[in-house]
Amino acid sequence: MATKKSKRRNARSRTVAVIELPVPKPTTEVVTEKTYVTTEPEVEIRQPGTLAQALTEPATAVVKPKARVRKEVVSRSRRSA
């Protein structure tokens, strides 16, 4: 028995429905970032390193400045390009 072969359709003969999509407008993202640097004093107690120093020298307190950096995003807005 002979089997039927399916005919191949040419790709050019197919019809495709055209759908119009809305094209988004180009936009620019504006991000404003503020940086806050806070310097606080930090007290550090320095102990003597050896037993001989501990018997002859007292522990000393040292004040060191410690900087803390904090970043904050303030605003995000979209503008048309």
C-alpha positions as CSV (number, residue, x, y, z in Angstrom):
1,M,0.0,0.0,0.0
2,A,1.2,3.4,-0.8
3,T,1.3,5.9,2.1
4,K,0.5,9.5,1.5
5,K,3.3,12.0,2.0
6,S,2.3,15.3,3.6
7,K,3.1,18.2,1.3
8,R,5.5,20.7,2.6
9,R,4.3,24.2,2.5
10,N,6.6,26.9,1.4
11,A,7.5,29.4,4.2
12,R,6.9,32.3,1.9
13,S,3.3,31.3,1.2
14,R,2.2,31.5,4.8
15,T,0.2,34.5,6.0
16,V,1.0,36.2,9.2
17,A,-1.4,38.5,11.1
18,V,0.3,41.9,11.8
19,I,-0.4,43.2,15.3
20,E,0.5,46.8,16.1
21,L,2.0,47.3,19.5
22,P,2.4,50.5,21.4
23,V,6.0,51.6,21.3
24,P,7.2,52.9,24.7
25,K,8.8,56.3,24.7
26,P,12.5,56.4,25.7
27,T,12.9,57.4,29.3
28,T,15.8,58.4,31.5
29,E,16.1,57.1,35.1
30,V,17.3,59.8,37.5
31,V,18.6,58.5,40.8
32,T,19.8,60.9,43.4
33,E,22.0,59.5,46.1
34,K,23.1,61.3,49.3
35,T,26.2,60.2,51.3
36,Y,26.4,61.1,54.9
37,V,29.8,60.7,56.7
38,T,29.6,60.9,60.5
39,T,32.8,61.0,62.6
40,E,32.4,59.8,66.1
41,P,35.0,59.5,68.8
42,E,35.8,56.0,69.9
43,V,37.6,55.2,73.2
44,E,40.1,52.3,73.1
45,I,41.8,51.0,76.2
46,R,45.3,49.8,75.3
47,Q,46.7,47.1,77.6
48,P,50.4,46.5,78.0
49,G,51.7,43.7,75.8
50,T,53.9,41.8,78.3
51,L,53.8,40.9,82.0
52,A,56.8,43.2,82.6
53,Q,55.1,46.1,81.0
54,A,51.9,45.4,82.9
55,L,53.7,45.5,86.2
56,T,55.4,48.9,85.4
57,E,53.0,50.7,83.0
58,P,49.3,51.3,83.5
59,A,46.7,50.8,80.8
60,T,46.1,53.9,78.7
61,A,42.9,55.2,77.2
62,V,43.1,56.4,73.6
63,V,40.4,58.4,71.7
64,K,40.3,57.5,68.0
65,P,38.0,59.1,65.4
66,K,35.7,56.6,63.8
67,A,34.0,57.5,60.5
68,R,30.7,56.0,59.5
69,V,29.5,56.3,55.9
70,R,25.7,56.1,55.2
71,K,24.3,56.2,51.7
72,E,20.7,57.0,51.0
73,V,18.8,57.0,47.7
74,V,16.7,60.2,47.8
75,S,14.5,60.2,44.7
76,R,13.8,58.2,41.6
77,S,12.0,59.9,38.8
78,R,11.4,59.2,35.1
79,R,11.8,61.8,32.5
80,S,11.1,61.6,28.8
81,A,14.4,61.6,26.8
